[in-house]
Amino acid sequence: MHFDDPDEGEEDGPQRPSKTALKKAAHDLQALGDALAALPVDRLAALPMEDSLRSALEELRRTKSHEGRRRQRQFVGKLMRTQDVEPLAQAVAEAHLGSARETLRLHQTEALRASLVADDAALTAFMAQHPEVDAQQLRSLIRAARKEAALPPEQRHGRAWRELFQFIKPFVAADQP
């Protein structure tokens, strides 16, 4: 009995992608289309793409019904097959990265504010790092925030916390690259 070699008869050229790989690529393009449709209008207008894709993305934004959105997503995915998707994907990544950076900056500002109110050593370190800061105003804001923190929760207004946050926010932003 003779078994045939399974590779026998196949050409040495490139094989077609599997059906699963094709479906995954189509779903990836649809997801990219969704992310592009979620971008602000001015950012979307600046991206290099064909007018047909741009109008299809605008239509995707306007479509409200589930079935209509599903069909429009498929159409956007089909149009994106002929596009260079690298700059489009990069624009989506930059949009997400920008919001992540801003969130990180806000968290760092909140942590700095909490440490300034909790410890005088943090104030000394902040003043050493930022000699241009108005020390008198900063100390006044910290004092007001400490007084406010000592009040019962129902009597707190949060004004001193907000003012201190707004005062140190530009310094944290300047420290970021």
C-alpha positions as CSV (number, residue, x, y, z in Angstrom):
1,M,0.0,0.0,0.0
2,H,1.4,3.4,-1.0
3,F,0.5,6.7,0.8
4,D,0.7,9.9,-1.2
5,D,2.8,12.7,0.2
6,P,0.3,15.4,1.2
7,D,2.6,18.1,-0.1
8,E,2.9,16.4,-3.5
9,G,1.3,18.2,-6.4
10,E,1.3,21.6,-4.7
11,E,3.3,24.4,-6.2
12,D,6.1,26.1,-4.2
13,G,4.3,29.5,-4.7
14,P,2.5,31.4,-2.0
15,Q,-0.7,29.8,-0.7
16,R,-4.0,31.6,-0.4
17,P,-4.9,32.8,3.1
18,S,-7.4,30.7,4.9
19,K,-11.0,31.7,5.2
20,T,-10.5,32.4,8.9
21,A,-7.6,34.8,8.1
22,L,-9.7,36.6,5.5
23,K,-12.6,37.0,8.0
24,K,-10.3,38.3,10.7
25,A,-8.8,40.8,8.3
26,A,-12.4,41.9,7.3
27,H,-13.4,42.3,11.0
28,D,-10.2,44.2,11.7
29,L,-11.0,46.7,8.9
30,Q,-14.5,47.1,10.2
31,A,-13.2,47.8,13.7
32,L,-10.8,50.4,12.3
33,G,-13.7,51.9,10.4
34,D,-15.7,52.2,13.7
35,A,-12.7,53.8,15.4
36,L,-12.4,56.3,12.4
37,A,-16.1,57.1,12.6
38,A,-15.6,57.9,16.3
39,L,-12.9,60.4,15.7
40,P,-13.8,64.1,15.8
41,V,-14.9,65.5,12.5
42,D,-11.9,67.9,12.1
43,R,-9.4,65.1,12.7
44,L,-11.2,62.8,10.3
45,A,-11.2,65.5,7.6
46,A,-7.4,65.9,7.8
47,L,-6.8,62.2,7.1
48,P,-5.8,61.0,3.6
49,M,-8.6,58.9,2.2
50,E,-10.8,58.5,-0.8
51,D,-14.0,60.6,-0.9
52,S,-16.1,57.4,-1.1
53,L,-14.7,56.2,2.2
54,R,-15.1,59.6,3.8
55,S,-18.8,59.7,2.8
56,A,-19.3,56.1,4.0
57,L,-17.8,57.0,7.4
58,E,-20.1,60.0,7.6
59,E,-23.0,57.8,6.8
60,L,-21.9,55.3,9.5
61,R,-22.0,58.2,12.0
62,R,-25.6,59.1,11.0
63,T,-26.9,55.5,10.9
64,K,-28.8,54.6,14.1
65,S,-30.5,51.2,13.5
66,H,-28.5,48.1,14.4
67,E,-29.0,46.4,11.0
68,G,-28.2,49.6,9.1
69,R,-25.0,50.1,11.1
70,R,-23.9,46.5,10.6
71,R,-24.4,46.8,6.8
72,Q,-22.6,50.2,6.7
73,R,-19.7,48.8,8.8
74,Q,-19.3,46.0,6.2
75,F,-19.4,48.5,3.4
76,V,-16.7,50.7,5.1
77,G,-14.6,47.5,5.6
78,K,-15.0,46.8,1.9
79,L,-13.9,50.3,0.9
80,M,-10.9,50.1,3.2
81,R,-9.5,47.1,1.4
82,T,-8.3,49.4,-1.4
83,Q,-6.9,52.0,1.0
84,D,-3.6,52.4,2.7
85,V,-4.8,51.7,6.2
86,E,-1.5,52.4,8.0
87,P,-2.0,56.2,8.2
88,L,-5.6,55.7,9.3
89,A,-4.6,53.2,12.0
90,Q,-1.9,55.5,13.1
91,A,-4.3,58.4,13.4
92,V,-6.7,56.3,15.6
93,A,-3.8,55.2,17.8
94,E,-2.6,58.8,18.2
95,A,-6.1,59.8,19.2
96,H,-6.3,57.1,21.9
97,L,-2.8,57.8,23.0
98,G,-3.5,61.5,23.4
99,S,-6.4,60.9,25.6
100,A,-4.4,58.4,27.7
101,R,-1.7,60.9,28.1
102,E,-4.1,63.5,29.3
103,T,-5.7,61.1,31.7
104,L,-2.3,60.2,33.1
105,R,-1.4,63.9,33.5
106,L,-4.7,64.5,35.4
107,H,-3.9,61.5,37.7
108,Q,-0.4,62.8,38.3
109,T,-1.8,66.3,39.2
110,E,-4.3,64.7,41.6
111,A,-1.6,62.7,43.3
112,L,0.6,65.8,43.6
113,R,-2.2,67.8,45.1
114,A,-2.9,65.1,47.6
115,S,0.8,64.9,48.6
116,L,1.1,68.7,48.9
117,V,-1.9,68.8,51.2
118,A,-0.7,65.8,53.3
119,D,3.0,66.6,53.7
120,D,5.2,69.7,53.9
121,A,8.1,67.8,52.4
122,A,6.2,67.5,49.2
123,L,5.8,71.3,49.1
124,T,9.6,71.7,49.6
125,A,10.3,69.2,46.8
126,F,7.8,70.9,44.5
127,M,9.3,74.4,45.2
128,A,12.8,73.0,44.6
129,Q,11.7,71.6,41.2
130,H,9.7,74.7,40.2
131,P,11.5,77.8,41.6
132,E,9.3,80.1,39.5
133,V,6.2,79.2,41.4
134,D,4.5,81.9,43.5
135,A,5.3,80.3,46.9
136,Q,2.9,82.6,48.9
137,Q,-0.1,81.8,46.7
138,L,0.7,78.0,46.7
139,R,1.0,78.0,50.5
140,S,-2.2,79.9,50.8
141,L,-4.0,77.4,48.6
142,I,-2.6,74.4,50.5
143,R,-3.7,76.0,53.8
144,A,-7.2,76.5,52.5
145,A,-7.3,72.9,51.2
146,R,-6.2,71.5,54.5
147,K,-8.9,73.5,56.4
148,E,-11.5,72.3,53.9
149,A,-10.3,68.7,54.4
150,A,-10.7,69.0,58.1
151,L,-14.4,69.9,57.8
152,P,-17.2,67.3,58.0
153,P,-18.0,65.9,54.5
154,E,-21.4,67.7,54.3
155,Q,-19.8,71.1,54.9
156,R,-17.0,70.7,52.3
157,H,-17.4,72.6,49.1
158,G,-14.3,71.5,47.3
159,R,-13.4,75.0,46.1
160,A,-9.9,75.0,47.7
161,W,-9.2,71.6,46.2
162,R,-10.2,72.7,42.7
163,E,-8.2,76.0,43.0
164,L,-5.1,74.1,44.2
165,F,-5.5,71.6,41.3
166,Q,-5.8,74.4,38.7
167,F,-2.8,76.1,40.2
168,I,-0.4,73.1,39.9
169,K,-1.9,71.7,36.7
170,P,0.3,73.8,34.3
171,F,3.5,72.8,36.2
172,V,2.7,69.1,35.8
173,A,1.9,69.6,32.1
174,A,5.3,71.4,31.7
175,D,7.1,68.4,33.2
176,Q,5.6,66.0,30.6
177,P,7.4,65.5,27.3
